[in-house]
Amino acid sequence: MDILGALLAVASYFSGCVPAAVIIARRVKGIDIRHAGSGNPGAANVYRMVGPGAGYATLAADALKGYLPVFLAQAIFPESTGLHCICAGLAVTGHLHSVFQGFHGGKGVATAAGAFAALIPQAMFPTVLIFIAGVGLSGHISLGSIVGTAAMPFLVSAMHPPWPMTVLAWITAAVILFKHIPNIRHLMRKEEPDE
């Protein structure tokens, strides 16, 4: 990896760090989303506490935080699958552990979806359909996120991509599912708010 590749990797982390949910909630409603609703700085909480428009805007911004770094890495270094995966992983890491939020952050679903949409779009299309079906059938964005995340590494593996993508998919899914343990507990107790 040359200096440009290293700079892209660092920029990927800082892209993920941008607290879109915090910025949008503050601009639209004047609230700190980290102290409202579930306290999670993500699209679902913004949707509930600020409104659908702000929620969708947060979803798009968080997805772009993952997509754009990978897209740039692919455009500049088209043969460097390893760098593409490093940029994807660092973008998600930035969202989970943002330097602008004391190394705290959201749960990584939208940012990971954006990153993998750039890495391996043919696996993300069915993943998104599973997410939508999960939300539609249950009424819970969290359940859609959980089932979509759980399905994603299987769908990526089924495409037989270069091994770094497969490894990244499994690690990313494990981390996101771990972040959703409180939601899983609430769903089991039927305490999770409807979306």
Stockholm file with secondary structure:
# STOCKHOLM 1.0

chainA/1-195         MDILGALLAVASYFSGCVPAAVIIARRVKGIDIRHAGSGNPGAANVYRMVGPGAGYATLAADALKGYLPVFLAQAIFPESTGLHCICAGLAVTGHLHSVFQGFHGGKGVATAAGAFAALIPQAMFPTVLIFIAGVGLSGHISLGSIVGTAAMPFLVSAMHPPWPMTVLAWITAAVILFKHIPNIRHLMRKEEPDE
#=GR chainA/1-195 SS CCHHHHHHHHHHHHHHHCCHHHHHHHHHHSCCGGGSTTCCCSHHHHHHHTCHHHHHHHHHHHHHHHHHHHHHHHHHCTTCHHHHHHHHHHHHHHHHSBGGGTTBCCCCHHHHHHHHHHHCHHHHHHHHHHHHHHHHHHSCHHHHHHHHHHHHHHHHHHTCCCHHHHHHHHHHHHHHHHHTHHHHHHHHTTCSCCC
#=GC SS_cons         CCHHHHHHHHHHHHHHHCCHHHHHHHHHHSCCGGGSTTCCCSHHHHHHHTCHHHHHHHHHHHHHHHHHHHHHHHHHCTTCHHHHHHHHHHHHHHHHSBGGGTTBCCCCHHHHHHHHHHHCHHHHHHHHHHHHHHHHHHSCHHHHHHHHHHHHHHHHHHTCCCHHHHHHHHHHHHHHHHHTHHHHHHHHTTCSCCC
//
